[in-house]
């Protein structure tokens, strides 16, 4: 049915629109499917239609009018201006479409919130602050000093408005008049002499955009400026702009620029100085008075003239300002100033452990540290004193000091040297040196925790074990038994090694590491004398475990990290661990108080509070140490040379420097007492000793003649029966003898007394632990008095002693160290 209908329809149409022959000739064949002119078709159609349908005259007249209109329209395309107008129309339409699409793209690409204007920071910028809020270092293009709008003088505001945007108060972010004015000025000058961006547009470009030159970027800048104007007040816009704008020579913001160029604060700037800063904005590298004084002067005068034209200043003020010269007083940008540089280097090295690098690159990072800026100043002064006053005469050129809060592990002070400008090497964290006798407290702490009494005695005589021969400082020995407590106070090396043999190096290493020593410690006899290198920070932190009743807190310098919006990216949180039981810790603190009250550390005494600590000196005095503490603070001092050259100083100098710092640090700090010493009776061991089983051990018994010069009688034993040996020394009649020391509740050393009597000398025999629980006088055996002194030695009676159980073999017996070390 539809096919039939279509066929009839085509027939009717063909009747109304017959084909017409080609105009070229009668013989020409008609062209099939060639469209006919609209005018011919319409005229022919009307005639046919009129003939067939016999329409009323009114309808026919209307149809004729329509046909005439079509004729006129068809003739337009032959007019000479048709295609010009058509092209303009199409171009305008296309441009409108493209512009609309561009605006759509710009609008959809603006995802930033205008609130970011308040928190903006340039990429890869970083600020490091002390615990009390003082800026220690700023990295990158940071505005050091930001001002509130009420802190910025009107002179500065007026100068910038006159120079950059004199219709600032009236426009809504974009100033069309300013744009056309800038275009005309630039065309007239043949170069870019004026910008069309408003202050709001410049702020949008600083915060959200880059320096790309494109229509899209410009449109986005204009749209952002409108959004900023819609959400911020004019004062807020001015405040952020004047704090962020770059003003050349490394200065960001008007406050920093006032300091860099004129060495003064912003509120002290004069009219011509304010105009100078405003004139820098269009081209900071060109108009900086430090780079091009003539160009800066010309630009300043232009700004002053605009201020006159806009009646911001009087003609007289302007004339005087223009006639003046730019009086510069250049200063280093404050953002480049550094405080505690060794510490800030340490912080920056630690920071990537807690914040991903891609976050750091975004900029605006604020690192809040643990440093006490006032204590840091006191520490730097003490180190400077150490090198200049003592180093010259004692042969050391470097010094370092650090302090840690033992209760939480916060690093309060870090001075890695006295000449950072030339030597950035941090002797607190990077230098590893032999700690000498400052390692002995870990040996004795392990012994105390293993159940040893602080009054247990060991012989202070020359001692050789498996070929290793430790020596006391100055190679001096009393020749009598001394207690552990006295051995620590007097820093006797031979006793420390004997204690290590009794306790075992494996327990000592474990205790030292648990307390904070992170460097490698190897099981050798010289471990007792601090032969294995550590750095000052870990050693000081480990002593902090003593101050914190045996609880170890890891040392750290970064407390919190924030992004530019103030969000916390990292918060320090370390779990404390018990490294030593409280009773053993209290006993060790009591013993180390003896070091300061009557031992090698007396120069570290503080007049108003108790101090505990230990001195240390490595071989040939290459390293001079003192590490001490009060309940609230632990500090360590190192003196020496980077090239390991021997000094001729003493560790007492380190103790003096420690005191000089602590006197300032404890000001305003309440006095706290250490934990009381527990009862020594019935105390249980918390660590199992692992005694070492040497292959060969030899004692050399010290005797004295009238000349008071010591001599040695050698003894050798083969293990494991050396505990069951008997004395092989012989009596010598002499005039000078030593009385054995008597232990009291405080550290005292019984001085040698001259007696006209004979004394039987035997090889030292250690009393069992149970006999050394309470402070009792050391036992001594006296020989029968002789009627006449004789020079020849007499045989000593044999002392019988019950054999002690054989010591279990250690897990590993290393060879003796290749060198002998003297230590304090």
Buried (B, 14 or more C-beta within 10 A) or exposed (E): EEEEEEEEEEEEEEEBBEEBEEEEEEEEEEEEEEEEEEBEBBBBBBEBBBEEEEBEEEEBEEBBEEBEEBBEEEEEEEEEEEEEEEEEEEEEEEEEEEEEEBEEEBEEEBEBEBEEBEEBBBEBBBBBBBBEEBBBBBBBBBBBBBBEBEEBBEBBBBBBBBBBBBEBEEBEBBBEEBBEEBEEBBEEEEEEEBBBBBBBBBBBBBBBBEEEEEEEBBBBBBBBBBBBBEEBEEEBBBBBBBBBBBBBBBBBBBBBBBBBBBEBEBEEBBBBBBBBBBBBBBBBEEBBBBBBEEBBBEBBBBBBBBBBEEEBBEEEBBEBBBEBEBEBEEBEBBBEEBBBBBBBBBBBEBBEEBBEEEBBEBBBBBBBBBBBBBBBBBBBBBBBBBBEEBBEEBBBBBBBBBBBBBBBBBBBBBBBBBEBEEBEBBBBBBBBBBBBBBBBBBBBBBBBBBBBBBBBBBBBBBBBBBEBBBBBBEEEBBBBBBBBBBBBBBBBBBBBBBBBBBBBBBBBBBBBBBBBBBBEBEBBBBBBBBBBBBBBBBBBBBBBBBBBBBBBBBBBBBBBBBBBEEEEBBEBEEEBEBBBBBBBBBBBBBBBBBBBBBBBBBBBBBEEBBBBBBBBBBBEBBBBBBBBBBBBBBBBBBBBBEEEEBBEBBBBBBBBBBBBBBBBBBEEBEEEEBBEBBEBEEBEBBBEBBBBBBEEBBBBBBBBBEEEEBEBBEBEBEBEEBBEBBBBBBBBBBBBBBBBBEBEEEBBBBEBEEEEBBBBBBBBBBBEBEBBBEBEEBEBEEBEEEEEEEEEBBEBBEEEEEEEEEBEEBEEBBEBBEEEBBBB
